[in-house]
Every structure is written in C-alpha cells, then in structure tokens.
C-alpha cells in the first residue's frame, strides 16, 4: 500500500512541477517575442505562440498546444525521479533509525 501512496505522491508532485515549468517556459517565450519574430515555440515545441499587431495599437495573442509529447515525457520522467527520491529517503531514514537504535 505504501508503494501505491508513494507513486500517487510522485505523480501529483511531478504534475505540479511540469505545469510550473511549462507555464514558465511559455511566459519566457511570450516576453521574448518581438516585431521581427511574431511566432515562437515554447517547451521543446509543445506550445506555439503567435502575436499579431492590431491597427489600433493593440496586440492579439494566440497560444496553442501543438505537440503534447514533451509534456508527457517530462511528466513521466519527473514521476520516476521523484519516486526514486522518496524511496531512497525513506530507506535511508529507516537505516539511520536502525543505527541509532543499535547504538543505544
């Protein structure tokens, strides 16, 4: 049961981190778009951003997800890494508690 709990925690944490990274990459790309390059790709081509100058002085922005593969791969890799960290931390904590108990 604890392995299932660890995997759920890992997946939830990886999902939050992936959303934050994709959002950060998108915001960075939005601010780096200029007059010379009205289109940009964020997060390894997963997001397509386009800005168009309107005649009244405004700006029209379009954002779409073109390729979800980089997002899914990032989610899976982060889930495995976070799961491994949780398992390693718990095993090392148990080993430390065992050493302290043997010393006493």
Secondary structure, 3 states (H helix, E strand, C coil): CHHHHHHHHHHHHHHHHHHHHHHHHHHHHHHHCCCCCCEEEECCCCEEEEEEECCCCCEEEEEEECCCHHHHHHHHHHHHHHHHHHHHHHHHHHHHHHHHHHHC
